[in-house]
Amino acid sequence: MPGPLLSSLERGLGPYRALRRLVMRRWSTRPWQHLYRHPLADLGERFGPRVGGIYSPNYDETVVRRFVQSQFLEHATTYRDRYQNVPYFRHLIETALQRSGLDPRSINSVLDIGSGAGNSVLPILELCPHAFVVASDLSIELLALLKGAIEEQGHIERCALVQLNAGDLDFHAESFDLVVGAAILHHLFAPDETIRRCGTILKRGGFALFFEPFETGNLVLRMIYHSILNEARAAGLSAEANQFLRAMIQDYDVRKEPDKSRPIFRQLHDKWMFPAKYFSDLAERHGFRQCMVHSLHSPECFFERQTEVNVSLALGRGRDVLADWAWETIREFDDCFPDEMKRDLLIEGAVILRK
């Protein structure tokens, strides 16, 4: 038995606490970088102390600009302030862990993909008290914001920050107990490659959790918005409402196109709406033993609530954007679908993959 562990036991800490101390000592004395297959450089050496402690394979700026839009770079703070909703993501992650049957206290190593400013990382650090988290994102600006948040909450010793493209998960096999991607796959050109790599870097019995938009429920929303625009009363809609509905329809029409090599996808932040079968097929192809998908939304006021979210995200506005009769039309569609069918429609869902 190693000396540090023996001395812990002799001090009466007990086997569990002693083992825990040994695991944490391993992370603090053996650099976490050994998990990655290629050299990583501390960006602080190139760009100063603001990004000190953020590691990178030293991507060329043209590579970053190819995959990351300005809202995640120059406007990272604005993006963080607009979309930061840690309580919501904590609920999603906690629920997914419960459904997986994985005890958060048993998790020692986590890779978070597309960490941004911390929507998923901060809840993971709280929910998994014994875990060391590798937080990754291609935006240095977002990682710098995350660094500040982690330092403020006193978790900096439990978290590594890495500038990493979601397609470059070149870690050694079986490095992680858990991989989390909170609303990341639908931004990628090749999410299948990310899932393939997750199948390699997860330990046997480990889980990958993703939270993503799905095709069926969103295409019903498209049908609802088209129906509103086709009503005779649509002539009375405000220009803002009219533009919003047409923009949403166009967005749905583009994203259902499976070929993401078209030039338009270079400009689009959101690229995918997934059919549920997409994940079950990939799970089987890449050696996962189990694939579970469940809706993130209550069936009550299913389409109405999602429209409120869409209006808020697109315009920063409330229900007053749409006329009362338009909301009545949306509620009529809500009333047409039984609750169980709305769960199967999946506007947004959690994907749980077990290796």
C-alpha positions in Angstrom: 0.0 0.0 0.0 1.4 3.4 -0.9 2.8 5.5 1.9 0.4 8.5 1.7 -2.6 6.1 1.7 -1.2 4.2 4.7 -0.6 7.3 6.7 -4.2 8.5 6.0 -5.6 5.2 7.2 -3.4 5.4 10.3 -4.9 8.8 11.1 -8.3 7.3 11.2 -9.7 8.7 8.0 -11.1 5.4 6.9 -10.6 3.5 3.6 -13.0 5.6 1.6 -11.6 9.0 2.6 -8.1 7.8 2.2 -8.8 6.5 -1.3 -10.4 9.8 -2.1 -7.3 11.7 -1.0 -5.1 9.5 -3.1 -7.2 10.1 -6.2 -7.1 13.9 -5.7 -3.3 13.8 -5.0 -2.9 11.9 -8.3 -4.5 14.8 -10.2 -2.6 17.5 -8.3 0.9 15.8 -8.6 0.5 14.1 -12.0 -0.4 16.7 -14.6 -3.8 16.1 -16.2 -2.2 16.9 -19.6 -1.0 13.3 -19.7 -4.6 12.4 -20.8 -4.2 14.3 -24.1 -2.2 12.6 -26.8 -0.4 15.7 -28.0 1.5 18.6 -26.3 -0.5 21.4 -24.9 0.9 24.9 -24.2 -0.2 27.4 -21.5 -1.7 30.3 -23.4 -0.6 32.7 -20.7 3.0 32.4 -22.1 1.8 33.9 -25.4 -1.1 36.2 -24.4 -0.5 37.1 -20.8 -1.9 36.3 -17.3 -5.6 36.9 -18.3 -5.5 33.5 -20.1 -2.8 31.9 -17.9 -3.8 28.4 -17.0 -5.7 27.9 -20.3 -4.0 25.2 -22.4 -4.1 24.7 -26.1 -2.6 22.7 -29.0 -1.8 26.2 -30.4 -4.5 26.4 -33.1 -4.0 28.8 -36.0 -6.3 31.8 -35.8 -7.8 30.8 -39.2 -8.9 27.5 -37.8 -10.6 29.2 -34.9 -12.4 31.6 -37.2 -13.5 28.8 -39.4 -15.5 27.2 -36.6 -16.2 30.0 -34.1 -18.4 33.0 -34.9 -17.7 36.5 -33.5 -20.5 36.2 -30.8 -18.2 33.7 -29.1 -15.0 35.7 -29.6 -15.2 39.5 -29.6 -18.7 39.5 -28.1 -18.2 36.7 -25.7 -19.2 38.7 -22.6 -22.5 39.7 -24.3 -23.2 36.1 -25.2 -22.4 35.0 -21.6 -24.7 37.6 -20.1 -27.6 36.7 -22.5 -27.4 32.9 -22.3 -26.0 32.1 -18.9 -28.6 30.0 -17.1 -26.7 27.7 -14.7 -29.8 26.6 -12.7 -31.5 25.4 -15.9 -28.5 23.4 -17.0 -28.0 22.1 -13.4 -31.5 20.7 -13.6 -30.8 19.1 -17.0 -27.6 17.4 -15.9 -29.0 16.3 -12.5 -32.0 14.7 -14.2 -29.9 13.0 -16.9 -27.6 11.6 -14.2 -30.6 10.3 -12.3 -31.9 8.6 -15.5 -28.5 7.1 -16.2 -28.3 5.5 -12.7 -24.8 6.9 -12.4 -24.0 8.1 -8.8 -22.4 11.6 -9.1 -20.2 10.8 -6.1 -18.6 7.9 -8.0 -17.4 10.2 -10.9 -13.7 11.0 -10.8 -13.1 12.4 -14.3 -15.3 14.5 -16.6 -14.8 16.0 -20.0 -17.1 18.9 -20.8 -17.3 19.8 -24.5 -18.2 23.3 -25.6 -18.0 24.6 -22.1 -18.5 28.3 -23.0 -18.6 30.5 -19.9 -19.6 27.6 -17.6 -23.3 26.8 -18.1 -22.6 23.1 -17.6 -19.2 23.1 -15.9 -20.3 25.0 -12.8 -23.2 22.6 -12.1 -20.9 19.5 -12.8 -18.4 20.7 -10.2 -21.2 21.1 -7.7 -23.1 17.8 -8.5 -19.9 15.7 -8.8 -18.0 16.6 -5.7 -15.1 14.2 -6.3 -14.6 14.9 -10.0 -11.8 16.6 -11.8 -13.3 18.4 -14.8 -11.6 19.1 -18.1 -13.5 22.0 -19.6 -13.0 22.6 -23.3 -14.0 25.2 -25.8 -12.5 26.6 -29.0 -13.1 30.2 -27.8 -10.3 31.6 -25.6 -12.5 34.5 -24.7 -15.2 32.2 -23.3 -12.7 30.1 -21.5 -11.2 33.3 -19.9 -14.7 34.1 -18.6 -15.1 30.6 -17.3 -11.7 30.8 -15.6 -12.9 33.9 -13.6 -16.1 32.1 -12.6 -14.3 29.0 -11.4 -11.8 31.0 -9.4 -14.6 33.0 -7.8 -16.3 29.8 -6.7 -13.1 28.2 -5.4 -13.0 25.3 -7.9 -9.9 26.2 -9.8 -7.9 23.2 -8.5 -10.6 20.8 -9.7 -10.8 22.1 -13.2 -8.5 22.3 -16.3 -9.3 24.7 -19.1 -8.4 23.6 -22.7 -8.9 25.4 -26.0 -10.1 22.5 -28.0 -12.3 21.9 -31.1 -15.1 19.4 -30.4 -13.8 17.3 -33.2 -10.3 17.0 -31.7 -11.0 14.9 -28.6 -7.7 13.2 -29.0 -7.5 11.9 -25.4 -6.2 8.5 -24.5 -8.7 5.6 -24.5 -10.8 5.2 -21.4 -9.8 8.5 -19.8 -13.1 9.7 -18.5 -16.1 8.5 -16.4 -18.4 11.1 -18.0 -18.6 13.3 -21.0 -21.0 16.2 -21.1 -22.0 18.3 -24.1 -24.7 20.9 -23.2 -26.2 22.2 -26.5 -23.0 21.7 -28.5 -23.6 19.0 -31.1 -26.1 21.0 -33.2 -23.4 23.6 -33.8 -20.9 21.2 -35.3 -20.3 20.2 -38.9 -19.6 16.6 -37.9 -21.2 15.7 -34.6 -20.9 12.0 -35.5 -17.1 12.3 -35.2 -17.4 13.8 -31.7 -19.7 10.9 -30.7 -17.2 8.4 -32.2 -14.4 9.8 -30.1 -16.5 9.8 -27.0 -16.9 6.1 -27.5 -13.1 5.8 -27.3 -12.3 8.1 -24.5 -15.0 7.0 -22.1 -14.2 4.2 -19.6 -16.2 1.0 -19.8 -19.6 1.8 -18.1 -19.1 5.5 -18.6 -21.7 7.9 -19.9 -22.0 10.7 -22.5 -24.8 13.2 -21.9 -25.9 15.7 -24.6 -28.8 18.2 -24.7 -30.0 18.9 -28.3 -32.8 20.1 -30.6 -34.8 17.5 -32.4 -36.5 17.4 -35.8 -40.0 16.2 -35.1 -41.2 18.8 -32.6 -39.5 21.7 -34.3 -41.1 20.8 -37.7 -44.5 20.9 -36.0 -43.6 24.4 -34.8 -42.7 25.3 -38.4 -46.2 24.1 -39.4 -47.8 26.1 -36.7 -46.0 29.3 -37.7 -46.8 28.7 -41.3 -50.5 28.3 -40.4 -50.4 31.6 -38.5 -49.0 33.4 -41.6 -51.6 31.9 -43.8 -54.6 33.2 -41.8 -56.5 36.1 -43.2 -55.7 38.0 -39.9 -52.0 37.7 -40.6 -52.2 41.0 -42.5 -52.6 42.7 -39.2 -49.4 41.2 -37.7 -46.7 43.7 -36.9 -43.7 43.8 -39.2 -41.6 42.4 -36.3 -43.9 39.5 -35.8 -44.1 38.7 -39.5 -40.3 38.8 -39.8 -39.9 36.6 -36.7 -42.2 33.9 -38.0 -40.7 33.9 -41.5 -37.2 33.8 -40.1 -38.1 30.8 -37.9 -39.6 28.9 -40.9 -36.5 29.6 -43.0 -34.3 28.4 -40.1 -36.2 25.2 -39.8 -36.1 24.6 -43.6 -32.3 25.1 -43.8 -31.4 23.0 -40.7 -33.4 20.0 -41.9 -31.0 19.7 -44.9 -28.6 16.9 -44.0 -25.7 18.1 -46.2 -23.8 20.6 -44.0 -21.2 21.2 -46.6 -23.3 23.9 -48.3 -21.7 27.4 -47.9 -24.7 28.7 -45.9 -23.7 26.6 -42.9 -20.5 28.5 -42.6 -22.6 31.4 -41.4 -25.1 29.5 -39.3 -24.6 29.1 -35.6 -27.3 26.4 -35.3 -26.8 23.7 -38.0 -28.8 20.7 -36.9 -32.2 19.4 -35.8 -31.7 15.7 -35.0 -34.0 12.8 -35.7 -33.9 10.5 -32.6 -32.7 7.6 -34.8 -29.6 9.6 -35.5 -28.3 8.9 -32.0 -29.4 5.3 -31.8 -27.7 4.5 -35.1 -24.4 6.2 -33.9 -24.6 4.5 -30.6 -24.7 1.1 -32.2 -22.0 2.0 -34.8 -19.5 3.3 -32.1 -19.9 0.6 -29.5 -22.2 2.1 -27.0 -24.3 -0.4 -25.1 -27.3 1.8 -24.5 -28.9 4.9 -26.0 -31.7 6.8 -24.2 -33.5 9.9 -25.3 -36.1 11.9 -23.3 -37.8 15.2 -23.8 -36.6 18.2 -21.8 -40.1 19.8 -21.8 -43.3 19.2 -20.0 -46.1 18.4 -22.4 -48.2 21.2 -20.8 -48.4 24.2 -23.1 -45.7 22.4 -25.2 -45.6 24.6 -28.3 -46.7 27.8 -26.5 -43.8 27.7 -24.1 -41.3 26.9 -26.8 -42.6 29.9 -28.9 -42.1 32.1 -25.9 -38.5 30.9 -25.7 -38.0 31.5 -29.4 -39.3 35.0 -29.2 -37.1 35.8 -26.2 -34.0 34.4 -27.8 -34.6 35.9 -31.3 -35.9 39.3 -30.3 -35.3 39.7 -26.5 -39.0 40.4 -26.2 -42.1 38.9 -24.6 -45.5 37.6 -25.6 -46.6 41.0 -26.9 -44.7 40.4 -30.1 -47.5 38.1 -31.3 -51.2 39.0 -31.4 -53.6 37.3 -29.0 -55.2 35.3 -31.9 -51.8 33.9 -32.9 -51.3 32.6 -29.4 -54.8 31.1 -29.5 -53.8 29.3 -32.7 -50.7 27.9 -31.0 -52.8 26.7 -28.1 -55.2 24.9 -30.5 -52.2 22.9 -31.8 -51.2 22.1 -28.2 -54.7 20.8 -27.5 -54.7 18.6 -30.6 -51.8 16.4 -29.4 -52.0 14.0 -26.4 -49.3 14.4 -23.8 -47.6 11.2 -24.7 -47.4 12.1 -28.3 -45.9 15.5 -27.4 -43.2 13.7 -25.4 -42.4 11.7 -28.5 -42.3 14.8 -30.7 -39.1 16.1 -29.0 -38.5 19.8 -29.5 -35.4 19.4 -27.3 -34.1 16.3 -25.7 -31.5 14.7 -23.5 -29.3 12.0 -25.1 -27.8 9.5 -22.7 -25.2 7.1 -24.2 -23.7 4.3 -22.1 -20.4 2.7 -23.1 
